[in-house]
Amino acid sequence: MVNRLYKFKWLILSFIFWGAVILKIPHQFLDLGGDSAQYIILAESIVEGKGYKAINYPGDPFFHYYPPVFSLLLSPIIYFWGRNFYLMHILVAFLGYLSLFFLYSIFKKYIYEKRAFLVTILFAINWLFVLYCSKYILSEIPYLFFSVLTIFFVNKYSERSSFLDRTGWFVLLGLILCYFTRYIGISLFLSTLIALLFSRQKLKKTVFIFSGFMFFFILWQVIIYILNSSFSVSHYKQFILLDPYRPFLGNVLFNVKFIILRFIEGVNYYYKILGKLFFFIGKKSLLGDFLFLLSFIIVLFGILYTFLRDKGCLLCYYFLIYFLMIVLWPFKEGERFVLPILPFAYFYFITGIKKILSFLSLKVFWGCFYGIILFLIISNVASLFLINTASKDLPPSFQHFISCNVWARRNLPSEGVIFSRKPTITYFYTNHKSMVYPFTINPDEIWREIKNNNIKYIIVDEFSRETYYYFLPFLYKYHNKLKLLYRIKNTGIFEIAGID
């Protein structure tokens, strides 16, 4: 019976995946983080023939903060159907679906076929994967697709005797697509260089991939420099800040203590997230903390075991370098950053468990092994039902924010730049140029920014801590220069009434 079902494994998995995704795709735009809207706006700029520009910001600056591949993928949908969010969700889901096939092929290189498919299933039914395939129009899933596709070709390239064949060009193209989908794709580039040093024709292959990738990497930096973008925010500037939300605290350069502290905090943050993705435990508990730590240790053990068997294993280097980068990154974005390496975390967890249990008798081994697998499957399935991945019930503070933006579109003149904590969302709803206020405790600096950028309106929200930290002191000092136009609860729109 089991063998008969296994013959239809992809048909069954496809039915489960698309059933879960389609049921959870929202019927309206719900992501108020800002990134989804920014990718769509950049795609609109491309379609309108303006180039890769943030047309939502004053001056329409060339926007290098997000790489362009995902917006280019969205462009055909924008061109033919406009802001058809449903088709955008389907595109993201389709890339996620395709990634499952390449993950399965990658895992088969290291473990038996049925066990490789088991790891693929565990990832496919994980709530985080389903969530980002259904609810969000973000680059995580496209990056996952390009990264596993590239890893698939790197494994083949490592075994080839020629360094300049079709597979090598596919590897180079894949690495470029990864980097220009998400900049953290640099981690896969570095991992590939290390892995190729253990391959046939290692020197020629490494030089070819390095020189080809660096050509496009440097070209992109030159383009950024030539265009002299007025959008001055860069990943490097954010990385060196002690706290990007409190820039006045300074940076971590030449201060090893803060770098070590960030590393410790990052590891502590992300190992718990990995544990929560393995074992869905809603409330904080000692059992949960124990399981999270244990699962992380098992993953590291699985990496060590795989590395000792194959020092040229690309997955080992990629997982560790990628993990190190997100650990040291000052922004903590929850589960989102873990998604691209989650399938490999499952792979190493299963590998580690199998090795640990191998000391037991055969009967006890299989009983424990499949018991753990069953527990993981139940946790994943339960999380799919318990986590409302397409909720229509936004928090009241966000509802008020959206209401203010809708009011602004209907009632404000077509011109006038708006200060907003979520400028991308404000443009998305109002079509007004918008920018975020500076994070400074000095109200005079905010007022100077208002004058320099000809700000006409301010949306004051009630969901952001930065609004309380930085904007309330400003409102208190400059209240006589502001005119309240619209208010719902503690969210409101002000007009700048007196710029001198």
C-alpha positions in Angstrom: 0.0 0.0 0.0 2.8 2.4 1.0 4.8 1.6 -2.1 1.7 2.2 -4.3 1.2 5.6 -2.7 4.9 6.4 -3.1 4.5 6.1 -6.9 2.1 9.0 -6.8 4.2 11.0 -4.3 4.5 14.2 -6.4 0.8 14.1 -7.3 -0.1 13.8 -3.7 2.4 16.5 -2.6 1.2 18.8 -5.3 -2.4 18.4 -4.3 -1.5 19.2 -0.6 0.7 22.1 -1.5 -1.6 23.9 -3.9 -4.7 23.1 -1.7 -3.0 24.8 1.3 -1.7 27.7 -0.7 -4.8 28.6 -2.7 -7.0 28.4 0.4 -4.7 30.9 2.2 -4.1 33.4 -0.5 -5.7 36.7 0.7 -8.2 38.5 -1.5 -6.7 41.9 -0.7 -3.3 43.4 0.0 -2.5 42.7 3.6 1.3 43.1 4.0 1.9 46.4 5.8 5.6 45.8 6.3 6.4 47.9 3.3 8.7 45.5 1.4 6.0 43.9 -0.8 4.6 47.3 -1.8 8.1 48.5 -2.6 8.8 45.6 -5.0 5.5 46.3 -6.7 6.2 50.0 -7.0 9.6 49.3 -8.5 8.0 47.0 -11.0 5.5 49.8 -11.9 8.5 52.1 -12.5 10.0 49.6 -14.9 6.7 49.1 -16.7 6.3 52.9 -17.0 9.7 53.2 -18.7 11.2 55.2 -15.8 13.9 52.6 -15.0 14.6 51.1 -11.6 13.5 54.0 -9.6 11.6 54.5 -6.3 8.8 56.6 -7.7 7.3 56.7 -4.3 10.1 58.9 -2.9 10.7 62.6 -3.6 13.0 63.0 -6.6 12.4 59.4 -7.9 15.8 58.1 -6.9 17.5 55.1 -8.4 16.7 52.4 -5.9 19.7 50.1 -5.2 18.6 49.0 -1.7 16.6 46.2 -3.2 18.2 44.2 -6.1 16.1 44.2 -9.2 15.3 40.6 -10.2 12.1 40.1 -8.2 10.6 43.4 -9.5 11.5 42.3 -13.0 9.6 39.1 -12.4 6.5 41.1 -11.3 6.8 43.4 -14.3 4.8 41.3 -16.8 1.9 41.0 -14.4 1.9 44.7 -13.8 2.1 45.4 -17.5 -0.8 43.2 -18.6 -3.0 43.1 -15.4 -1.9 46.1 -13.2 -1.9 45.5 -9.5 -3.4 42.0 -9.7 -2.3 40.7 -6.3 -3.7 37.3 -6.8 -1.5 36.6 -9.9 1.5 37.9 -8.0 0.8 35.4 -5.2 0.4 32.6 -7.7 3.8 33.6 -9.2 5.5 33.4 -5.8 3.7 30.1 -5.0 4.8 28.6 -8.3 8.4 29.4 -7.7 8.1 27.8 -4.3 6.5 24.7 -5.8 9.3 24.4 -8.3 11.9 24.7 -5.6 10.6 21.5 -4.0 11.7 19.4 -7.0 15.2 20.8 -6.9 15.4 20.3 -3.2 14.5 16.7 -3.6 17.2 16.3 -6.3 19.8 17.9 -4.0 19.0 15.7 -1.0 19.1 12.5 -3.2 22.9 13.2 -3.6 23.4 12.7 0.1 20.7 10.3 1.4 18.4 7.6 0.1 15.6 8.6 -2.2 12.7 8.0 0.2 14.4 9.8 3.0 15.2 12.7 0.6 11.5 12.9 -0.2 10.6 12.8 3.5 12.8 15.8 4.1 11.1 17.6 1.2 7.7 16.8 2.6 8.6 18.2 6.0 9.7 21.4 4.4 6.7 21.6 2.0 4.1 21.4 4.8 6.0 23.7 7.2 3.7 26.7 8.0 6.5 29.2 7.2 7.0 28.0 3.7 3.2 27.9 3.1 2.9 31.4 4.6 5.4 32.9 2.3 4.1 31.1 -0.7 0.6 32.4 0.0 0.4 35.6 2.0 3.4 37.7 1.0 4.7 39.1 -2.3 8.3 39.1 -1.2 11.6 37.9 -2.6 12.3 35.1 0.0 10.6 32.4 -2.1 12.1 33.6 -5.5 15.5 33.6 -3.8 14.9 30.1 -2.4 14.1 28.9 -5.9 17.2 30.4 -7.5 19.4 29.3 -4.7 18.3 25.6 -4.8 18.5 25.7 -8.6 22.1 27.0 -8.3 23.1 24.4 -5.7 21.7 21.7 -8.0 24.0 22.9 -10.8 27.0 23.4 -8.5 26.8 19.8 -7.4 26.8 18.7 -11.1 29.6 21.2 -12.0 31.8 19.9 -9.2 31.8 16.4 -10.8 32.5 17.7 -14.4 36.0 17.4 -15.8 35.7 20.6 -17.8 35.6 24.0 -16.2 34.0 25.9 -19.1 30.9 23.8 -20.1 27.2 24.6 -20.1 26.8 23.6 -16.4 29.5 26.1 -15.4 27.6 28.9 -17.2 24.4 27.8 -15.4 26.2 28.0 -12.1 27.4 31.5 -12.8 24.0 32.6 -14.0 22.4 31.1 -10.9 24.7 32.9 -8.6 24.1 36.2 -10.3 20.3 35.7 -10.1 20.6 34.9 -6.4 22.6 38.0 -5.6 20.3 40.2 -7.6 17.2 38.7 -6.0 18.5 39.1 -2.4 22.0 40.5 -1.6 22.5 37.8 0.9 23.1 35.6 -2.2 26.7 36.6 -1.6 26.7 33.8 1.0 26.0 31.2 -1.7 28.7 32.7 -3.9 31.3 32.4 -1.1 30.1 28.9 -0.3 30.4 27.9 -3.9 34.0 29.1 -4.2 34.9 27.0 -1.1 33.1 23.9 -2.3 34.7 24.1 -5.8 38.2 24.0 -4.2 37.4 20.3 -3.5 36.2 19.6 -7.0 37.8 18.4 -10.2 39.7 21.2 -12.1 39.3 23.1 -8.9 41.5 26.1 -9.7 40.1 26.8 -13.1 36.5 26.4 -11.9 37.1 28.7 -8.9 38.7 31.4 -11.0 36.0 31.2 -13.7 33.1 31.5 -11.2 34.9 34.2 -9.1 35.8 36.4 -12.1 32.4 36.0 -13.8 30.5 36.9 -10.6 32.8 39.8 -9.6 32.4 41.4 -13.0 28.6 41.8 -12.4 29.2 42.7 -8.8 31.6 45.5 -9.6 29.4 46.6 -12.5 26.4 47.1 -10.1 28.5 49.1 -7.7 29.7 51.3 -10.6 26.1 51.8 -11.7 25.1 52.9 -8.2 28.1 55.3 -8.1 27.4 56.8 -11.5 23.7 57.4 -10.9 24.7 59.0 -7.6 21.4 57.9 -6.0 19.8 60.4 -3.6 18.5 57.3 -1.8 21.5 57.2 0.6 20.5 54.2 2.7 22.8 51.2 2.2 23.2 47.8 3.8 26.7 48.6 4.9 25.6 51.8 6.7 22.9 49.9 8.5 25.2 47.0 9.3 27.7 49.1 11.2 25.1 50.9 13.3 24.8 49.7 16.8 21.0 50.1 16.5 19.5 51.2 13.1 16.4 52.4 15.0 18.6 54.6 17.2 21.3 55.8 14.9 22.5 58.4 17.4 24.1 55.6 19.5 26.9 55.3 16.9 28.4 52.2 15.2 30.1 49.0 16.1 33.3 49.6 14.1 36.5 49.1 16.1 34.5 47.8 19.0 34.9 44.0 19.2 32.7 43.8 22.3 29.6 44.9 20.5 30.3 42.6 17.6 30.6 39.6 19.9 27.5 40.7 21.8 25.6 41.0 18.5 26.8 37.5 17.5 25.6 36.0 20.9 22.3 37.7 20.7 21.8 36.7 17.1 22.6 33.0 17.7 20.2 33.0 20.7 17.5 34.6 18.6 17.7 32.4 15.6 18.2 29.0 17.2 14.9 29.6 19.0 13.3 30.5 15.7 14.6 27.3 14.1 13.3 25.3 17.1 9.8 26.9 16.8 9.7 26.0 13.1 10.5 22.4 13.9 8.2 22.0 16.9 5.1 24.3 16.9 4.8 25.2 20.6 2.6 28.3 21.0 3.4 29.3 24.6 6.8 29.8 26.2 7.8 26.8 28.4 10.8 24.9 29.7 9.9 22.0 27.5 9.8 24.3 24.5 13.2 25.9 25.3 14.7 22.5 25.8 13.4 21.2 22.5 14.6 24.4 20.6 18.1 24.1 22.0 18.2 20.4 21.4 17.1 20.6 17.8 19.7 23.3 17.1 22.4 21.1 18.6 21.2 18.2 16.5 21.3 20.4 13.3 24.9 21.4 14.1 25.8 17.8 14.8 24.3 16.8 11.4 26.4 19.5 9.7 29.6 18.2 11.4 28.8 14.6 10.5 28.2 15.5 6.9 31.3 17.7 6.7 33.5 15.0 8.1 32.2 12.6 5.4 32.5 15.2 2.5 34.6 18.3 3.0 33.5 19.6 -0.3 29.8 19.6 0.7 28.3 22.9 -0.5 25.3 22.7 1.9 27.5 22.8 5.0 29.3 26.0 3.9 26.2 27.6 2.7 24.2 27.0 5.8 26.9 28.2 8.1 27.9 31.3 6.1 24.2 32.3 5.6 23.4 31.7 9.2 26.4 33.8 10.3 25.3 36.7 8.1 21.8 36.9 9.5 23.1 36.5 13.0 25.3 39.5 12.6 22.7 41.6 10.8 21.3 44.3 13.2 17.7 43.8 12.1 15.9 40.8 13.6 13.1 40.0 11.1 11.7 36.9 12.8 11.3 33.7 10.8 11.6 35.5 7.4 15.4 35.4 7.2 15.5 31.7 8.1 13.3 30.5 5.3 16.0 30.0 2.6 18.0 27.7 4.8 15.0 26.0 6.5 15.0 22.9 4.1 18.7 22.4 4.9 18.0 22.7 8.6 15.5 19.9 8.2 18.0 17.9 6.2 20.7 18.2 8.9 18.3 17.6 11.7 17.2 14.3 10.1 20.9 13.4 9.3 21.9 14.1 12.9 19.0 12.2 14.4 19.7 9.2 12.2 23.4 9.2 13.3 22.6 9.6 17.0 20.0 6.8 17.0 22.3 4.5 14.9 23.8 3.1 18.2 20.4 1.6 19.1 19.2 -1.8 18.0 17.5 -1.9 14.6 14.0 -2.3 16.0 14.4 0.5 18.5 16.1 2.7 16.0 13.3 2.7 13.5 10.7 3.1 16.2 12.4 6.2 17.6 13.2 7.6 14.1 9.7 7.4 12.7 8.3 8.5 16.0 10.3 11.7 15.8 9.3 12.1 12.1 5.6 11.6 13.0 5.9 14.2 15.7 7.4 16.7 13.3 4.6 16.1 10.7 1.9 16.5 13.4 3.5 19.7 14.5 3.6 21.1 11.0 0.1 20.1 10.1 -1.2 21.5 13.4 0.6 24.8 12.8 -1.0 25.1 9.4 -4.5 25.0 11.0 -3.6 27.1 14.1 -1.7 29.9 12.4 -4.1 32.1 10.4 -1.7 32.8 7.5 -4.2 34.9 5.6 -6.0 36.8 8.3 -8.3 39.6 7.3 -8.4 41.0 10.8 -5.6 43.6 11.0 -4.8 45.0 14.4 -6.8 48.2 15.1 -3.7 50.4 14.9 -3.0 49.2 11.4 -6.7 49.6 10.4 -6.6 53.2 11.6 -3.4 53.8 9.6 -5.0 52.4 6.4 -8.1 54.5 7.0 -6.0 57.7 7.2 -4.2 56.8 4.0 -7.5 56.1 2.2 -8.9 59.4 3.5 -5.8 61.2 2.3 -6.2 59.8 -1.2 -9.8 61.0 -1.4 -9.4 64.4 0.2 -5.9 65.8 -0.2 -4.6 67.6 -3.3 -2.6 65.5 -5.7 0.6 67.2 -4.8 2.4 67.3 -1.5 5.0 65.0 0.2 3.9 63.1 3.2 5.9 62.1 6.3 5.0 58.6 7.3 6.4 55.8 9.4 5.5 53.5 6.5 6.2 55.7 3.4 6.0 52.9 0.9 2.5 51.9 2.2 1.4 55.5 2.2 2.3 55.9 -1.4 0.7 52.6 -2.2 -2.6 53.8 -0.9 -2.4 57.6 -1.6 -0.2 57.9 -4.6 1.5 60.8 -2.8 5.3 60.9 -2.6 6.3 59.9 0.9 9.3 59.5 3.1 10.0 58.4 6.7 10.9 61.0 9.3 14.4 60.9 10.7 15.1 58.9 13.8 16.3 61.6 16.1 15.5 62.8 19.5 16.0 66.4 18.5 12.7 67.9 17.2 14.6 70.7 15.4 16.3 68.1 13.2 12.9 66.8 12.2 11.6 70.3 11.4 14.7 70.9 9.3 14.0 67.8 7.4 10.5 69.0 6.8 11.7 72.3 5.3 14.5 70.7 3.2 12.1 68.2 1.6 9.0 70.4 1.3 6.9 68.1 3.5 3.2 69.1 3.3 1.5 66.5 5.5 2.3 64.1 8.4 0.6 60.9 9.2 1.0 60.1 12.9 0.4 56.4 13.7 -0.1 54.5 16.9 1.6 51.2 16.0 5.2 52.3 15.8 7.5 52.7 18.8 9.6 55.2 16.8 6.6 57.5 16.5 6.4 57.6 20.3 10.2 58.1 20.7 10.8 60.7 18.0 7.6 62.2 16.8 5.7 62.9 20.0 8.5 65.3 21.3 8.3 67.0 17.8 4.5 67.3 18.0 4.8 68.8 21.5 7.3 71.5 20.4 5.8 72.4 16.9 2.1 71.9 17.6 1.4 75.5 16.6 2.7 74.9 13.1 0.5 71.8 12.5 -3.2 71.6 11.6 -5.1 68.4 12.3 -7.0 67.4 9.2 -8.3 63.9 10.1 -8.2 61.6 13.1 -9.3 58.2 14.0 -8.5 57.2 17.6 -4.8 58.1 18.1 -3.9 58.0 14.4 -4.2 61.3 12.4 -3.1 63.4 9.5 -1.6 66.8 10.0 -1.0 69.6 7.5 2.2 71.7 7.9 0.6 75.1 8.4 3.6 77.3 9.0 7.0 76.8 7.3 9.1 80.0 7.7 
